[in-house]
Amino acid sequence: MYVLVDQVTIDTLPDDALLYVFGFYLARRRSKVEAWHTLVHVCRRWRILVFGSPRHLNLRIKCTNKTLAVRERLDIWPTLPIVISGTFDLKTDPDNIRAALEHHNRICQISLYLFDLRIIKIASLEEPFPILTDLDFGAIGFFQPFDPNPSKFLGGPGSAHLLRSLTLRDLGIPDLLQLLLATPNLVFLCLHNIRSNVLPDEMVATLSSLTRLEILDLCITPPINRSRPGSENQPLLTRTVLPSLTVLKITNGMKNVEDFMARIDAPLLDRLHISIDLPYFDPVILLNIPHLRFISHIPKLRAPDEARIGFRYPRDSKAWIEFVFSTQVSYRVILLEFTSREPEWQIPCLAQFCRSPFFPLPTLKHLYIDRGECERSRQRWHDDTQTTRWLELLQPFVAVKNLYVTKEFALHIVHALQELVGERVMEVLPTLENVSIGEFEPSGPVHQLLKEFVSARQLVGYPLTISRWD
């Protein structure tokens, strides 16, 4: 038995249902701010519905460096919130920037990158922006000066009360701390390649006023040799609590990282990314590697399940070690990354970090050595100096049961382990039970080198299982 049902067209839907459909359509086209243009050009009813529900549909007007006749464009459409984005140089008509910024009461997002100081002066951002939620502002190039009046930035202290996300890049900002005081309700803060007269204790004191801050990405370059007289011998002040911080990335020289981290407590922190630049090697560096004492003050980052060690050189001369804390309800990470112009010192520096008494190694059961992208690594696996360095790197991992190695580093690791025979067989990785090797072949050179080490472990009652890691 068939029941005939009359066809239902979209015109027969009630307004509420149509708005639901419109909202679903716009959500699917989230990357296109002005996707609503399509809807308002269908018919008069749709146009009235869309413009009658601007908040429900999150309607916005976008002005970019490619937008023509901004003034006329803003006069045509209703007074909707404005999004400004793009990269502007002297070839771009500065009147477009002025025209958009004149409507500062309507601007909700700004993502603006500028090539020239004259353009930066146009976008001084000294007007109040009462509905601004996201500001991403910077220069193309290094440390273009940006020195607005702190009492007027975004309308003055407390005036940008809706601002939740602030990113400043490649700028020289003398009064950085005063600018931050104008944004008390930030949830996300990124200061990347900022040159400022800021000391660690001053920065921490200012950040403590941002009680809602959840994500902090910090790279500030202070002037060389700037310090408060006598501050080197003064004890640290009471550690400052950042109560809402969950993600922290800090990039700088080793001393600046240690100074900053020694001043904060972040009880909710579950993502920590430290990036350190070692522009050249000095033997003193190995004696002054920071002890990372602050890790012991982070309750959530004390008992990782696994660690990953990776290298990427010579392309960007970068090495890192990542600690992962994973449960059914959370995934927490410590990532320590550093760049060195002399790749042969990456392993000694990593080993020095791992020997810190504050590194969370005692409970770690899984160790991965992966992401190798280096032909040079295959050519130097027989180097005796490198063999010693690999053993020094592995030595602190006394609780590891499972070792995973990609094919790029298999010969390095296996050649190092081969040195541990006789009385030395338990010196490194004493609790190791399984070794998994990428693209492992039972008849290949890696297997041949492993035989002696496996036999030596078998003799002392600690057998090893060797398998292929896909």
C-alpha positions in Angstrom: 0.0 0.0 0.0 1.4 3.4 -1.0 0.6 6.7 0.6 0.9 9.7 -1.7 2.4 12.7 0.0 2.3 16.1 -1.5 5.7 17.7 -2.3 6.8 20.2 0.3 8.9 23.1 -0.9 11.2 25.2 1.2 8.9 28.1 0.9 6.3 26.3 3.0 8.7 26.1 6.0 7.9 28.4 8.9 10.4 31.2 9.8 11.9 29.3 12.7 12.6 26.3 10.6 14.2 28.4 7.9 16.4 30.1 10.4 17.6 26.7 11.6 18.5 25.7 8.1 20.3 29.0 7.5 22.3 28.6 10.7 23.3 25.1 9.7 24.4 26.3 6.2 26.5 29.1 7.6 28.1 26.9 10.3 29.2 24.5 7.5 30.8 27.5 5.7 32.5 28.8 8.8 35.7 29.9 7.0 33.7 32.2 4.7 32.6 35.2 6.9 30.2 36.5 4.3 28.5 33.3 3.2 25.2 35.0 4.1 25.4 37.0 0.9 24.1 34.0 -1.0 21.0 33.8 1.3 20.0 37.4 1.1 20.0 37.4 -2.7 17.5 34.5 -3.1 14.3 36.3 -2.3 12.8 39.2 -0.3 11.5 36.9 2.5 15.0 35.3 3.0 16.6 38.7 3.0 14.2 40.0 5.7 14.7 36.8 7.8 18.5 37.0 7.6 18.8 40.7 8.4 16.2 40.3 11.1 18.4 37.7 13.0 22.0 39.1 12.8 23.0 37.8 16.2 21.4 34.4 15.8 23.2 33.9 12.4 26.4 35.7 13.5 26.3 38.1 10.5 29.5 40.0 9.8 31.0 42.2 7.1 34.6 41.5 6.1 37.1 44.1 4.9 40.5 42.9 3.5 43.4 44.3 1.7 41.7 43.2 -1.5 38.4 44.8 -0.7 37.6 47.7 -3.0 35.7 50.9 -2.0 35.4 50.0 1.7 33.4 53.2 2.5 30.8 52.5 -0.1 30.6 48.8 0.9 29.9 49.6 4.5 27.2 52.1 3.5 25.3 49.6 1.4 24.9 46.9 4.0 23.2 47.2 7.4 25.2 48.1 10.5 26.6 44.6 11.1 29.8 43.8 13.0 33.0 44.2 11.0 35.9 41.8 10.5 39.2 43.4 9.3 41.9 41.1 8.0 44.8 41.1 5.5 48.3 42.3 4.8 48.8 45.9 3.9 51.8 47.7 2.3 52.4 51.0 0.7 50.8 49.7 -2.6 47.5 49.2 -0.7 45.2 52.2 -0.5 45.6 53.4 3.1 42.1 54.9 2.9 40.7 51.4 3.0 42.3 50.9 6.4 41.1 54.3 7.7 37.6 53.7 6.3 37.2 50.4 8.2 38.8 51.6 11.4 36.5 54.7 11.5 33.7 52.2 12.4 35.6 51.2 15.6 32.3 50.7 17.5 31.3 47.9 15.0 34.7 46.1 14.7 34.6 42.6 16.3 37.8 41.0 14.9 41.1 42.4 13.6 43.8 40.4 11.9 46.2 43.0 10.4 49.8 42.7 9.3 51.6 45.8 8.0 54.8 46.3 6.1 55.7 49.8 6.8 55.9 52.1 9.8 53.7 54.7 8.1 50.9 52.2 7.7 51.3 51.1 11.3 50.8 54.7 12.4 47.5 54.7 10.5 46.4 51.7 12.5 47.4 53.0 15.9 44.3 51.3 17.5 43.9 54.2 20.0 40.1 54.4 19.7 37.7 52.4 21.9 36.6 49.0 20.4 33.6 48.1 22.6 32.7 44.8 20.8 36.2 43.7 19.8 36.8 40.0 20.7 39.9 39.0 18.7 43.0 41.2 17.8 45.9 39.8 15.8 48.2 42.6 14.9 51.8 42.7 13.7 54.5 43.8 11.3 56.1 42.0 8.4 59.7 42.0 9.3 61.5 42.3 12.7 60.7 44.6 15.5 58.8 47.4 13.7 58.2 50.1 16.4 54.7 50.2 17.8 54.3 52.8 20.5 50.7 53.9 21.0 49.7 55.9 24.0 49.1 53.2 26.7 46.2 55.3 28.1 44.5 55.3 24.7 45.3 51.8 23.4 41.9 50.2 22.5 40.3 53.1 24.3 42.4 52.9 27.5 42.6 50.4 30.5 39.5 48.2 30.8 37.7 49.6 27.7 38.3 46.5 25.6 36.3 44.4 28.1 35.1 41.9 25.5 38.6 41.2 24.1 39.3 37.5 24.6 42.2 36.8 22.1 45.3 39.1 21.6 48.2 38.3 19.3 51.0 40.8 18.7 53.9 39.9 16.4 57.3 41.3 15.4 56.8 44.7 17.2 58.9 46.8 19.4 56.6 47.9 22.2 58.2 50.0 25.0 55.1 50.1 27.2 53.9 46.5 26.7 52.7 45.9 30.2 50.5 49.0 30.1 49.0 47.7 26.9 48.1 44.4 28.6 46.4 46.2 31.4 43.9 47.5 28.8 42.8 43.9 28.2 41.8 42.4 31.6 39.5 39.5 30.3 41.9 37.8 27.9 41.6 34.0 27.5 44.3 33.7 24.8 47.5 35.8 24.6 50.3 35.4 22.1 53.3 37.7 22.1 55.7 36.6 19.4 59.0 38.3 18.7 58.2 41.3 20.8 61.1 43.6 21.9 60.3 45.3 25.1 61.8 46.7 28.3 60.3 44.0 30.5 61.8 42.0 33.3 60.4 38.5 34.2 59.0 39.6 37.5 57.3 42.6 35.9 55.7 40.3 33.2 54.5 37.8 35.8 53.0 40.5 37.9 51.0 41.8 34.9 49.9 38.3 33.9 48.6 37.7 37.4 45.9 40.3 36.7 44.6 38.3 33.7 42.7 35.9 35.9 40.8 34.3 32.9 43.9 33.6 30.8 44.0 30.0 29.6 46.5 30.0 26.7 49.8 31.9 26.8 52.3 31.9 23.9 55.3 34.1 25.0 58.4 35.2 23.0 59.8 38.4 24.3 63.3 39.6 23.5 64.5 42.0 26.2 67.4 44.4 25.5 70.8 42.9 26.1 72.2 43.2 29.6 69.2 44.9 31.0 68.7 44.0 34.6 67.8 45.7 37.9 71.0 46.6 39.8 71.7 43.9 42.5 68.8 41.7 41.2 71.2 38.8 40.5 71.8 38.1 44.2 68.2 38.7 45.4 66.0 35.7 46.3 63.0 35.1 44.2 59.7 36.6 45.3 56.7 34.5 46.1 55.6 32.5 43.1 52.6 34.0 41.3 49.5 31.8 40.6 48.0 31.9 37.2 44.7 30.2 38.1 43.2 29.5 34.7 46.3 28.7 32.6 46.1 25.4 30.8 48.5 25.8 27.8 51.8 27.6 28.0 54.4 28.0 25.2 57.5 30.0 26.0 60.3 30.7 23.5 63.5 32.4 24.5 67.1 32.0 25.7 67.7 29.5 28.5 68.1 32.1 31.3 64.9 33.9 30.4 62.9 30.7 30.4 64.2 29.7 33.8 63.7 33.2 35.2 60.1 33.3 34.0 59.1 29.8 35.0 60.6 30.1 38.4 58.1 32.8 39.2 54.8 31.2 38.3 52.5 28.4 39.5 49.9 27.1 37.2 47.8 24.4 38.9 45.7 23.6 35.9 48.5 23.5 33.3 48.4 20.4 31.0 50.3 21.6 27.9 53.8 23.0 28.4 55.9 23.8 25.3 59.4 25.3 25.9 61.5 26.3 22.9 65.1 27.4 23.4 67.5 28.8 20.9 71.2 27.8 21.1 72.6 29.9 18.3 76.1 28.6 18.7 77.8 26.0 20.9 79.9 27.0 23.9 81.1 24.3 26.3 79.8 26.4 29.2 76.3 25.7 27.9 76.4 22.1 29.1 77.2 23.3 32.6 74.4 25.9 32.6 71.5 23.9 31.2 68.5 24.9 33.3 67.4 22.3 35.9 63.7 22.9 35.0 63.0 23.0 38.7 59.5 24.5 37.9 58.3 21.1 36.6 58.1 19.9 40.2 55.5 22.7 40.8 53.1 21.5 38.2 50.9 18.8 39.8 49.5 17.4 36.5 53.0 17.0 34.9 54.8 14.6 37.2 54.1 11.1 36.0 54.2 10.7 32.2 53.4 7.4 30.3 55.7 7.9 27.4 58.4 10.1 25.9 59.2 10.9 22.3 62.6 12.1 21.2 63.0 13.6 17.7 65.5 15.4 15.5 65.2 17.5 12.4 68.4 18.6 10.8 70.3 20.1 9.0 67.2 21.9 7.6 66.3 23.7 10.8 68.7 22.1 13.3 65.9 21.3 15.7 65.7 18.6 18.4 63.0 17.9 21.0 61.8 15.7 23.7 58.1 15.3 24.4 56.5 13.8 27.5 53.0 12.5 27.2 50.5 11.9 30.0 47.5 10.1 28.6 44.3 8.8 30.3 40.8 8.1 29.2 39.8 11.6 30.0 42.9 13.8 29.3 46.0 14.1 27.2 48.8 16.2 28.7 52.1 17.1 27.2 55.5 18.6 28.1 57.4 19.5 25.0 61.0 20.7 25.3 62.4 21.9 22.0 65.7 23.6 21.1 67.4 24.8 18.0 71.2 24.6 17.6 73.4 25.7 14.7 75.7 22.9 15.5 73.6 19.7 15.2 76.3 17.4 16.7 75.6 19.0 20.1 71.9 18.3 20.1 72.2 14.9 21.7 74.5 16.1 24.5 72.2 19.0 25.3 69.1 16.7 25.4 71.0 14.3 27.6 71.9 17.1 30.0 68.2 18.1 30.2 67.2 14.5 30.9 69.6 14.2 33.8 67.9 17.0 35.6 66.5 15.7 39.0 63.3 17.4 38.2 62.5 15.6 34.9 59.5 13.3 35.3 61.3 10.1 34.3 60.8 7.5 37.1 57.4 6.2 35.9 58.0 6.4 32.2 57.5 3.0 30.5 57.5 3.8 26.7 60.2 5.6 24.8 60.0 6.6 21.1 62.9 7.9 19.0 61.4 9.0 15.7 60.7 11.6 13.1 64.3 11.4 11.7 64.8 13.4 8.5 68.5 13.3 8.0 70.8 11.5 5.5 73.7 12.6 7.7 72.4 10.5 10.5 72.7 7.3 8.4 76.3 8.2 7.6 77.5 8.8 11.1 76.1 5.7 13.0 79.6 4.2 13.3 81.1 7.3 14.9 82.4 6.3 18.4 81.8 9.8 19.8 78.1 9.7 18.7 77.8 6.2 20.2 78.8 7.4 23.6 76.4 10.3 23.3 73.5 8.1 22.5 74.2 6.0 25.6 74.3 9.1 27.7 70.9 10.2 26.3 69.3 6.8 27.0 70.9 6.3 30.5 68.3 8.4 32.5 65.4 6.3 31.2 65.7 3.7 34.0 62.0 2.5 34.0 61.5 2.1 30.2 60.1 -1.3 29.2 59.3 -0.6 25.5 61.6 1.1 23.1 60.4 2.2 19.6 62.9 3.4 17.0 62.3 4.5 13.4 64.5 3.1 10.7 66.4 6.4 10.4 67.9 6.0 13.9 67.9 2.2 14.2 71.6 1.8 13.4 72.5 4.6 15.8 70.7 3.0 18.7 71.6 -0.6 17.9 75.2 0.2 17.5 75.2 2.0 20.8 73.5 -0.9 22.6 76.0 -3.3 21.1 78.7 -1.6 23.2 76.8 -2.8 26.3 78.1 -6.4 26.7 79.5 -8.3 29.6 79.4 -6.4 32.9 78.0 -3.2 31.2 74.9 -4.9 29.8 72.5 -3.4 32.5 74.0 0.1 32.6 71.4 1.5 30.2 67.7 0.8 30.0 67.9 -1.9 32.8 64.2 -2.7 32.7 63.9 -2.9 28.9 61.7 -5.8 27.7 60.7 -5.0 24.1 62.4 -3.3 21.2 60.3 -2.3 18.1 62.2 -1.1 15.0 60.7 0.6 12.0 60.7 -1.6 8.8 62.7 -4.2 10.8 64.0 -7.1 8.7 65.2 -10.3 10.6 68.0 -10.8 8.1 69.1 -7.1 7.9 72.1 -5.4 9.5 70.1 -4.1 12.5 69.2 -7.7 13.5 72.8 -8.8 13.1 74.1 -6.1 15.4 71.4 -6.8 18.0 72.2 -10.4 18.4 75.1 -9.9 20.8 73.2 -7.5 23.0 70.1 -9.7 23.2 72.3 -12.7 24.1 74.0 -10.7 26.9 70.7 -9.7 28.4 69.4 -13.3 28.2 72.4 -14.5 30.2 71.6 -12.1 33.1 67.9 -13.1 33.1 66.5 -10.1 31.3 65.4 -11.4 27.9 64.4 -9.0 25.0 61.7 -9.3 22.4 62.6 -7.7 19.0 59.8 -6.9 16.6 58.8 -4.7 13.7 57.3 -1.3 14.4 54.9 -0.2 11.6 
